[in-house]
């Protein structure tokens, strides 16, 4: 969709829940139920979705969307990404608070100024955020997104100054030291 630079992903519609048109939504808001506070959401095709009822579930929320009343209609929405206009987001409360969308595409440089790569995605497998950094030689490196490893971030300059753990960006030559036994 043209103009998605001003949109921020807040959730992804998953599988239907029940037979009356409810859907599961994986949210990317601090409080999962807060997704309803942003008003109507839009998808990549420009369609609007209004959440008229919401409740928490294990790892998602279960929501009823205006105009979606059957399981079949809910199934048709599986995988739809839900966005909100950036101007509807509250201002950051902390200078160390960032939108994942703002980190993607930032260049990452080491303490000596040498380019380490570019942030391709931000992942979280349960233990905290990880920057997935594509190195100049095409490898993918996961670096913890903490103040210790990314002490200086300049979103306006699209630059992250990193102090990665020793060896994190070293190429893996396929050998292991313990293989020489």
C-alpha positions in Angstrom: 0.0 0.0 0.0 1.4 3.4 -0.8 2.0 5.7 2.1 2.7 3.0 4.7 5.7 4.9 6.0 3.4 6.8 8.3 1.7 3.6 9.5 2.8 1.5 12.5 1.9 -2.2 12.9 -0.2 -2.8 16.0 -1.4 -6.3 15.4 -1.9 -9.3 13.2 -5.2 -11.1 12.8 -4.9 -14.8 13.4 -7.2 -17.7 13.3 -11.0 -17.4 14.0 -12.2 -18.0 17.5 -15.5 -19.9 17.6 -18.3 -19.7 15.0 -19.6 -16.1 15.5 -16.9 -14.2 13.7 -14.4 -13.5 16.5 -10.7 -13.4 15.7 -7.5 -13.9 17.6 -5.1 -10.9 17.3 -1.5 -10.9 18.2 -0.9 -7.4 19.4 2.3 -5.3 19.5 1.1 -2.8 22.1 2.5 -2.7 25.6 -0.9 -3.6 27.0 -2.5 -6.1 24.6 -6.0 -4.8 25.3 -4.8 -1.2 24.4 -5.0 -2.0 20.7 -8.7 -0.9 21.0 -7.7 2.5 22.2 -6.3 3.6 18.9 -9.7 3.6 17.1 -10.2 2.1 13.7 -7.2 0.3 12.3 -6.3 -0.2 8.7 -4.7 -2.9 6.7 -2.3 -2.8 3.8 -5.2 -2.6 1.3 -6.7 0.5 3.0 -9.6 -1.4 4.6 -10.7 -0.2 8.0 -11.4 -2.4 11.0 -13.1 -1.3 14.2 -12.8 -3.5 17.3 -16.2 -3.6 19.0 -15.4 -6.1 21.7 -12.1 -7.4 23.1 -10.9 -9.8 25.8 -7.6 -11.3 26.8 -6.6 -14.8 25.9 -3.4 -16.8 26.6 -0.9 -15.1 24.1 -3.3 -13.0 22.1 -6.6 -11.1 22.4 -9.9 -12.3 21.1 -11.8 -9.6 19.3 -15.0 -9.0 17.5 -14.6 -6.7 14.5 -17.5 -4.6 13.2 -19.0 -6.3 10.1 -17.5 -9.7 10.8 -20.2 -12.0 12.0 -19.3 -15.5 10.7 -16.4 -17.9 11.1 -15.9 -17.8 7.3 -15.6 -14.0 7.4 -13.1 -14.3 10.3 -11.1 -17.0 8.4 -10.8 -14.6 5.4 -8.9 -12.1 7.7 -6.3 -14.6 8.9 -2.9 -12.9 8.5 -4.2 -9.4 7.9 -1.8 -6.8 9.5 -3.5 -4.0 11.4 -1.9 -0.6 11.3 -2.5 2.8 12.9 -1.3 6.2 11.7 1.9 7.2 13.5 0.3 10.5 14.7 -2.3 8.5 16.8 0.5 7.1 18.9 1.3 8.8 22.3 4.7 10.5 22.6 7.5 8.4 24.0 7.7 8.7 27.8 11.4 7.9 27.9 14.3 8.8 25.6 15.2 5.2 25.5 11.8 4.1 24.2 11.7 3.3 20.5 9.3 1.9 18.0 10.6 -1.2 16.3 9.6 0.3 13.0 12.1 3.1 13.7 15.0 0.7 14.4 14.6 -1.3 11.1 17.0 0.1 8.5 19.3 1.8 11.0 23.0 1.3 10.4 24.9 -0.4 13.2 28.5 0.7 13.8 31.1 -0.7 16.2 32.9 1.4 18.9 35.7 2.1 16.3 33.1 3.4 13.8 33.4 0.4 11.5 30.1 -0.6 9.9 28.7 -3.8 11.4 25.5 -4.0 9.3 21.9 -2.9 9.1 19.0 -3.8 11.3 16.6 -6.0 9.3 14.1 -6.9 12.0 13.6 -6.8 15.8 12.9 -10.2 17.3 11.8 -11.3 20.8 11.8 -15.0 21.7 10.9 -14.3 25.3 14.1 -13.1 26.9 14.1 -9.6 25.5 14.5 -7.8 22.2 17.1 -8.8 19.7 18.3 -6.7 16.8 18.6 -8.9 13.7 21.5 -7.3 11.9 22.4 -8.1 8.3 26.2 -7.8 8.0 28.0 -6.4 4.9 28.9 -10.0 3.9 25.2 -11.0 4.0 25.2 -12.9 7.3 22.5 -12.4 10.0 23.6 -11.7 13.5 21.3 -11.4 16.5 22.5 -8.8 19.1 20.7 -8.1 22.4 19.0 -4.8 22.3 20.1 -3.5 25.6 21.8 -0.3 26.8 25.0 -2.2 27.3 25.2 -3.4 23.7 23.5 -0.5 22.0 24.5 2.5 24.2 23.9 5.3 21.7 21.0 5.4 19.3 20.3 8.3 16.9 17.0 7.7 15.2 17.1 10.9 13.2 20.5 9.9 11.8 19.3 6.2 11.4 22.4 5.1 13.4 23.1 2.7 16.3 26.5 2.8 17.9 27.1 -0.8 19.3 29.4 -2.3 21.8 28.7 -6.0 20.9 30.1 -9.0 22.8 33.5 -10.1 21.6 33.3 -12.3 18.6 29.6 -11.7 17.8 30.3 -10.3 14.4 33.2 -12.6 13.6 32.6 -14.9 10.6 31.9 -18.5 11.5 34.5 -20.6 9.7 32.8 -23.8 10.5 35.5 -25.1 12.9 35.1 -25.8 16.5 38.0 -25.7 19.0 36.8 -28.9 20.7 36.7 -30.8 17.4 40.5 -31.3 17.7 40.3 -34.0 20.4 
